[in-house]
Amino acid sequence: MAANTFGEIFRLTSFGESHGVALGGVIDGCPAGLKIDLAFIQNELDRRKPGQSEIVTQRKEGDTVEFLSGIFEGVSTGTPIGFVIRNENQKSKDYAHIKDQYRPSHADFTYQEKYGIRDYRGGGRSSARETASRVVAGAIGKQVLAHFNISIQAYVSAVGPHQLDSSHTEYDLSASENNILRTPDSAFADKMIDYIKEIRKAGDTVGGAVTCVIKGAPVGLGAPVFDKLHADLGKAMLSINAVKGFEYGSGFEGTKMKGSEHNDAFQVEAGNVSTSTNRSGGIQGGISNGEDIYFNVAFKPVATIMQDQSSVDKDGSEVTVAGKGRHDPCVVPRAVPIVEAMSALVLVDHLLRNRTIKL
């Protein structure tokens, strides 16, 4: 299986399966001389790990990262950074019943057809557990970005048919970590936590959306045609499990406007060119313009539900797939750090494409 590497200069190659011995990765291209904050990396993993609250999967994993190379005396050496995250709570027997069955809306059928073999234990390589490796790399990427005063903050902006009424500019985004839903609106959090509990009790799941805001990105990241910044952000987000859509700036709402309403007028403030509005989402012509970069990521309902479903097995016979195992009733709270991590990988990669970074 190819296609396990993301990025051109700052690159992550990930490995491992949901119920294998370990997950891990190799990060290439990290500048030498970066002081690595290991506690920060572990905290990012803790934001993503299972079992952290009553509205996520109750699989218990410490998700403790162990670095094998590329860091000496707490500083990056410029060589490949290798790491592992050992699986501690595998329950492969939970998946024995679907060894020969295709779960609705999972990768079971397509993997079997493409490769002639599949790891049915929690989806194997197709499991969202793979994203733990992305969070490690993204946490290192965030530490690179901090040298350039670039910050990334994502939050839950919708659960099912319910969504926040205001844009990101109306909230204190730092408040998102004050509740288990990871949203800056506490009243919305309380309402949606109860809603997710009801969904879980019914043996069902629900989707939602994550909004991400990148502040401090300089003018000039990205390139015309095939290396547009928003195109790379879109690929990064669409590579995350359960993602069904990506929109930046005004997104689909912008299609309802006239050009005279949508255009961002240029102005000069304190000697710098800026825009009076930001419907472009901080990117014009595929290149960052210095304004906030913001976008929405849509997540579908988790495909595993605690209800019986009709399907077929590998022989084409009709079967009933029983709902078993430990799964998220709504993935968006745990998706927030993953969205941030993938954003960091894209931003660092484009910074390195623009210049040689010395830390």
C-alpha positions in Angstrom: 0.0 0.0 0.0 1.5 3.3 -1.1 0.4 6.9 -0.3 1.3 7.0 3.4 3.3 10.2 3.1 2.1 13.8 3.4 4.0 17.0 2.5 6.9 18.0 0.2 9.6 19.3 2.5 8.1 18.9 5.9 6.9 15.4 5.5 5.1 12.8 7.6 5.1 9.1 6.8 2.8 7.2 9.1 2.4 3.5 9.8 0.4 1.1 11.9 -3.1 -0.3 12.4 -5.9 0.2 14.9 -5.3 -3.1 16.6 -1.7 -3.7 15.7 1.3 -3.5 18.1 1.7 0.2 17.6 1.2 3.3 15.4 3.9 5.6 14.5 5.6 7.8 12.0 8.7 9.4 10.6 8.9 13.2 10.2 11.4 14.5 7.6 12.3 18.1 7.0 12.0 19.4 10.5 14.5 22.3 10.9 17.4 21.6 13.2 17.6 23.6 16.4 13.9 23.5 17.3 13.5 23.1 21.1 11.0 20.3 21.4 8.3 20.6 24.0 7.4 17.0 24.8 4.7 17.9 27.3 3.0 20.0 24.6 3.0 17.1 22.1 1.6 14.8 24.7 -1.2 17.3 25.6 -2.1 17.4 21.9 -2.4 13.6 21.8 -4.5 13.8 25.0 -6.9 16.1 23.2 -7.4 13.5 20.5 -7.2 10.2 22.5 -10.2 8.0 23.1 -11.9 7.7 26.5 -11.4 11.4 27.4 -15.1 12.2 28.0 -18.6 10.7 28.2 -19.4 11.7 24.6 -16.6 9.9 22.8 -15.5 6.2 22.4 -14.7 4.6 25.7 -11.7 2.7 24.4 -8.9 3.3 26.9 -5.5 4.2 25.4 -2.7 6.2 27.1 -1.5 7.3 23.6 1.9 8.0 25.0 4.4 8.9 22.3 7.9 7.5 22.4 10.6 9.3 20.2 13.2 7.1 18.6 15.4 9.5 16.7 15.9 13.1 15.5 15.9 14.7 18.9 19.0 15.1 21.1 19.0 16.8 24.4 15.6 18.2 23.8 16.4 19.8 20.4 15.7 18.7 16.8 18.9 17.6 15.0 17.5 18.0 11.4 17.5 14.2 10.9 14.4 12.1 10.6 12.2 12.2 13.8 10.9 8.7 14.4 8.2 7.9 16.9 5.8 5.2 18.1 2.5 5.1 20.0 1.9 1.7 21.4 -1.6 0.2 21.3 -2.6 -0.8 24.9 -6.3 -1.7 24.7 -6.9 -3.8 21.6 -10.0 -5.9 21.6 -9.7 -7.6 18.3 -12.4 -10.1 19.3 -14.9 -7.3 19.1 -14.5 -7.5 15.3 -14.5 -11.2 14.7 -18.1 -11.2 13.7 -17.4 -8.9 10.7 -14.4 -10.9 9.5 -16.2 -11.8 6.3 -18.9 -9.1 6.3 -18.9 -5.7 4.8 -20.1 -3.0 7.2 -22.3 -0.3 5.6 -20.3 2.9 4.7 -17.0 1.5 5.8 -13.9 0.7 3.8 -14.3 -3.1 4.1 -15.6 -3.8 0.6 -13.3 -1.3 -1.2 -10.1 -2.5 0.7 -11.0 -6.2 0.0 -11.5 -5.5 -3.7 -8.4 -3.3 -4.1 -5.9 -5.3 -2.1 -7.4 -8.8 -1.9 -7.0 -8.7 1.9 -8.1 -6.5 4.7 -7.4 -6.1 8.4 -10.9 -6.3 9.9 -9.8 -5.4 13.4 -11.3 -2.0 13.8 -10.7 -1.2 10.2 -6.9 -1.7 10.4 -5.2 1.0 8.4 -8.5 2.7 7.5 -9.2 3.4 11.2 -9.2 7.0 12.5 -6.7 5.8 15.1 -4.1 6.4 12.4 -4.6 10.1 13.0 -2.7 9.9 16.3 0.5 10.0 14.2 -0.7 13.1 12.4 -1.3 14.8 15.8 2.3 14.2 16.8 3.7 15.6 13.6 1.3 18.5 13.8 2.3 19.3 17.4 5.9 19.6 16.2 4.7 21.7 13.3 2.9 24.1 15.7 6.1 24.6 17.5 7.8 25.6 14.3 4.9 28.0 13.5 5.2 29.6 16.9 8.6 31.0 15.9 6.7 33.0 13.3 3.8 34.0 15.5 1.4 31.8 13.5 -1.4 30.2 15.6 -4.0 27.6 14.7 -7.3 27.3 16.6 -10.1 24.9 15.6 -13.5 24.4 17.3 -16.8 22.5 16.9 -19.2 24.8 15.0 -22.0 22.3 14.3 -23.5 19.1 15.5 -26.0 17.5 13.2 -28.6 20.2 12.2 -27.5 22.5 15.0 -24.8 25.1 14.4 -23.4 28.3 15.9 -25.1 31.4 14.8 -22.0 33.7 14.7 -18.7 33.7 12.8 -15.3 33.0 14.5 -14.7 36.7 14.9 -17.5 36.9 17.5 -16.0 34.3 19.9 -13.1 33.9 22.3 -11.7 30.8 20.6 -9.5 30.0 23.5 -12.7 29.1 25.4 -13.2 26.1 23.2 -11.1 23.9 25.6 -13.3 24.8 28.5 -15.9 22.1 27.6 -15.8 18.5 26.3 -17.5 19.5 23.0 -14.6 21.9 22.2 -16.8 24.9 21.2 -16.4 28.6 22.3 -20.1 28.9 23.1 -20.8 27.3 26.5 -24.6 27.3 26.1 -24.2 25.6 22.7 -21.9 23.1 24.3 -24.4 22.2 27.1 -27.2 21.7 24.5 -25.1 19.6 22.1 -23.6 17.4 24.9 -27.1 16.4 25.9 -28.1 15.9 22.2 -25.1 13.6 21.6 -26.0 11.6 24.8 -29.4 11.0 23.4 -28.0 9.9 20.0 -25.7 7.5 21.8 -28.5 6.1 23.9 -30.5 5.3 20.8 -27.5 3.4 19.4 -27.0 5.9 16.7 -24.4 8.5 15.6 -24.4 12.1 14.3 -22.1 14.2 12.2 -21.0 17.8 12.6 -18.5 20.5 11.5 -15.2 21.9 12.7 -14.1 25.5 11.9 -10.4 26.3 11.9 -8.8 29.7 12.1 -5.1 30.4 11.3 -3.8 33.7 12.5 -0.5 35.3 11.6 0.2 33.6 8.3 2.4 35.9 6.2 1.6 37.1 2.7 3.0 34.8 0.0 2.3 31.2 1.1 1.1 29.0 -1.7 1.5 29.2 -5.5 -0.8 29.5 -8.5 -2.2 26.5 -10.4 -1.5 23.2 -8.7 0.1 24.3 -5.4 -2.6 26.7 -4.2 -2.6 27.0 -0.4 -6.3 26.3 -0.1 -6.0 23.3 -2.4 -3.4 21.8 -0.1 -5.5 22.6 2.9 -8.4 21.0 1.2 -6.5 17.8 0.5 -5.2 17.7 4.1 -8.7 18.0 5.5 -10.3 15.6 3.1 -7.7 13.0 4.0 -9.1 12.9 7.5 -11.4 10.0 8.3 -15.1 10.8 8.0 -14.6 14.1 6.3 -17.2 14.9 3.6 -16.6 18.5 2.8 -14.3 21.5 2.9 -15.0 25.2 2.3 -12.8 28.2 3.0 -13.7 31.8 3.3 -17.3 32.5 2.3 -17.5 29.0 0.9 -20.9 27.9 -0.5 -22.6 30.9 1.0 -20.5 33.1 -1.4 -22.3 31.6 -4.3 -25.4 33.4 -3.2 -23.8 36.8 -3.4 -23.0 39.3 -6.2 -19.5 40.2 -7.0 -20.1 43.7 -5.7 -21.1 42.2 -2.4 -18.4 39.5 -2.2 -15.2 41.4 -3.2 -12.8 42.3 -0.4 -11.7 45.9 -0.8 -8.0 46.7 -0.2 -7.0 49.4 2.2 -3.8 50.7 3.9 -3.6 50.5 7.7 -0.4 51.5 9.6 1.5 51.4 6.4 0.4 47.8 5.5 -2.0 46.7 2.8 -5.0 44.8 4.2 -8.7 44.1 3.2 -11.7 45.7 4.8 -13.6 42.3 4.7 -12.3 38.8 4.5 -14.7 36.7 2.4 -11.6 35.4 0.6 -10.7 33.5 3.8 -7.1 34.9 3.8 -6.2 33.4 0.4 -6.4 35.0 -3.0 -5.2 33.3 -6.2 -4.0 30.4 -4.1 -1.7 32.6 -2.1 -2.1 33.8 1.5 -2.8 37.6 1.7 -2.0 38.2 5.4 -5.5 38.1 6.7 -6.9 35.3 8.9 -7.2 32.0 7.1 -10.5 30.3 8.0 -12.4 27.2 6.8 -15.0 24.7 7.7 -14.6 20.9 7.7 -17.7 18.7 7.5 -17.8 15.3 9.2 -20.3 12.6 8.5 -22.0 10.5 11.2 -19.7 7.7 12.3 -20.5 4.6 10.2 -20.5 2.1 13.1 -23.9 2.2 14.9 -25.2 0.0 17.7 -28.0 -1.2 15.6 -28.4 -4.2 13.2 -27.9 -3.4 9.5 -28.4 -5.2 6.3 -25.4 -6.0 4.2 -23.6 -8.8 2.3 -20.5 -10.9 3.0 -17.5 -11.6 0.8 -19.4 -14.4 -1.0 -22.2 -12.1 -1.9 -24.7 -13.6 0.6 -27.1 -11.3 2.4 -26.2 -10.9 6.1 -27.1 -8.8 9.1 -24.3 -6.8 10.6 -24.6 -6.5 14.4 -23.5 -3.3 16.0 -20.7 -4.0 18.5 -17.5 -2.4 19.9 -16.5 1.0 21.2 -17.2 3.9 18.9 -17.7 7.7 18.9 -21.4 8.8 18.8 -20.0 12.0 17.3 -16.5 12.4 16.0 -16.2 16.2 16.0 -14.9 16.8 19.5 -11.9 14.5 18.9 -11.5 15.8 15.4 -10.6 19.3 16.5 -6.9 18.6 17.3 -6.6 16.5 14.1 -7.8 19.5 11.9 -5.3 21.7 13.7 -2.5 19.2 13.1 -3.1 18.8 9.4 -3.3 22.6 9.1 0.1 22.9 10.8 1.6 20.3 8.4 0.4 22.3 5.4 1.6 25.7 6.8 5.0 24.5 7.9 5.5 22.8 4.5 4.6 26.0 2.6 6.9 28.1 4.9 9.8 25.8 4.1 9.0 26.0 0.4 9.3 29.7 0.6 12.6 30.0 2.6 15.3 28.3 4.5 14.4 28.4 8.2 17.0 28.7 10.9 15.9 28.3 14.5 
